[in-house]
Amino acid sequence: MRHMLPVPPHASANNRWRAGSCTGSRSLGCCWAIALFAVIAAASHLAAQSATTDPFNGTWRLSVAKSNAAWQAHPQPKRPAPEPLSHGVITIKVTGSAMDYQVEHGTGTGQPRKASVAASFNDATWQAMQGAPEGGFSTATLVKINERQHYWVTRGADGNFAGLMLRRLADDGRSLTAVGIGPDGYVQYVRVFDKQ
């Protein structure tokens, strides 16, 4: 049985199909077109939203003062002094489960170095770092704990474990803290980056 919406008595015969359900040949095509348009619009909206909603997305600049305070407050075991870094800019773009990561870093002597990696979270594939990554590691695999925390497991050029890099967002989303742990289990650095 066909379910029809009420048709006003003044509607012409040509307009009666518009008031009915999607069962006529003309109206069925119209309903499919509307449904297809709605699906495409929703998919486009979600794709655009996912590129902007991940809280890690954006550019982050090293705060030397906040990093020094975070190092002092961090519990043991840690090295006697953190690995030096006076300049650091990170750009992160997360789309779905994939992350594009670029970093420029330096100690204040000489030109800053650059490195990048494109990888997926929770993928067992080791991704090669491009450029000159800090710490001498050459490959990484990324693990996403939740929307505000992830870490990298790294390997050196020799294929051996080179350490962990943890990234955690502050509650307000305006800064992230990066903690590097060496293969010996000691914290190598604690760095705070402010969102730009």
N, C-alpha and C positions, 0 to 999 in steps of 0.2 A: 504494500500500500504506500502510495506516495504521500509524503507529508508536505503540505503546502502552507505557506504563510498567508494570512488573509490578504485578499486582493481588493483594493478599493473599487466600489462599483463604477467609478468614472474611468478606470484604467482601460485603455484600448486593448485590442487583441494582441497587438505587437508588443505592448509593454507588460502583458501578463506573465511572460516567461521570467522577467526580472524579479518578480515578487515570489516566484516559486522556489523550490529546492533545486539542487544541482542534479536533476535527473534528465532534463531534456538535452538533446544533442548540442544545442546552442549554449545552453547554460552550463553544461558540463565542461566545455572548453573554457568558458569564462572562469569557472571555479578553479580549474587546474591552473590557469594563468595567475589568478590571485594567490593561490597557495604557493606556486613556484616563486612568485615575487616576494612573498612573505619569508620563505625559507632563505632566499638569496640575501634579502635585507638583514635578516637575523644573523646569518653567517658572517656577513661583512662587518656588522656591528660587533660581534664577538671577537673577530680577528683584530679589529682596531682596538678594542678594549683590552685584549690580552697583551698587546704590545705596550700599553701604557699603564696597566694596573699592577704588574709585578713590582713589588716594593724595592727590588734591587736595581731596577732600570734607572739609568741616568749617569751623570758624571760625579765623581767623588774625589775630593782633594784632601791630601794628608794634612792633619793638624799636628804639628810637632809638639806643641805644648800639651795637648790632650793625650797624645801618645806617650809622652814621658810620664804623665800622671797615671795613666793606665798601666804602664810597665811597673811603676812603683807599687801600685795596689795589687798587682797580680800575684797569686800565691806561688810558692815553690812547687815543683822543681823548675828552676829557670837558670839560664846562664848568668854569670856575674854582671854582664852588660848586654843590652840588646844589640842586634845587628844594626849598624847605622843606616839611616835613611833621612835625608833632609828634603827630598822632593818626591812626590808621588801623586799621580793623577790616574784614576781608574775610570774606564767607561764600560758599563755593563748594559747589555740588551738581552733580556730573556723573552723568548717567544715560545709559549707552550713548555716543552721540556728541554728546549735547546737554549744554550747561552753563548753569546758572542762577548768575549772578554778582551779588553785592551788595556795595557798599563804602560805608563811612562814613569821611570824611577831613576833616582840618582842620589849620590851622597854629598853633592855640592862640589866635588872635584871632577872636572871634565864634563862632557856632554851627557845629558840623561840618556838612558837606554830604553828601548821599547820592546815589548813582547805582546803576544796575543795568542788566544786559543779559541776555537769554536768546538763546542762539545755538547753532548746531551747529558742531563742528569740521570743517575741511576742506570747507566749503561756501562757494561763491563769492558767496553772498548777503551784502550789507552789512546789518548789524543796527543799528538805531537805539539809542543809549544813552538811558536814561530818567533824569530827575533832573539833577544837576549834576556831570558828570564832571570830573575834574581834567585840566588840560592843554588844554582847549578843543576836544577832538575830539567829534564827534557820532555817527559810525558806526564800526563795527569788523567785521572778519572774522577768524575764529579759525583757527589752524593748529596741529594737534597733531603734534609731532615724535615723541614716544614717551610712555610712561606717566608720565614724570617731567619732561617739558619741553613747553611750548607757548608760542606767541606770538600777539599780536594785531597786525594791520595796521590803522591808524586813518586816518580822514579827518576834516577839519574841516567846519564848516557850509558852507563854500564848495565842498566836494567834492574839495579838494586833499589830497594825502598829508600826514598830520599826525604820523607817526612810528610806531615799533614799541614794543610792550611785551612783554618776555620774562619768563616765569615758569619757575623751575627749583627742583625739590625737592632738599633735602639728602639725602645717602645714607640717613640714619636716618629720613627722612620727618617729622621734628619741626619743620622750618622750611622756608620757601620764600624765595627771593631774587627780587625783581622789579627788572628793569632797564628804564628808559625811554630810548629813543633818539629824538632829535628829527629833523625833516626835514633838518636840516643834517648829520646823521651823528654828532653829538656826544652822548655819554651825558648825560642830564639828571638822572638819579638812580639810585641803587642802594639798595634797601630790603630789609630782612630782616624777615620776619613769622614769629612763633612760633605753632605750633598750640596751640589752647586745649583 
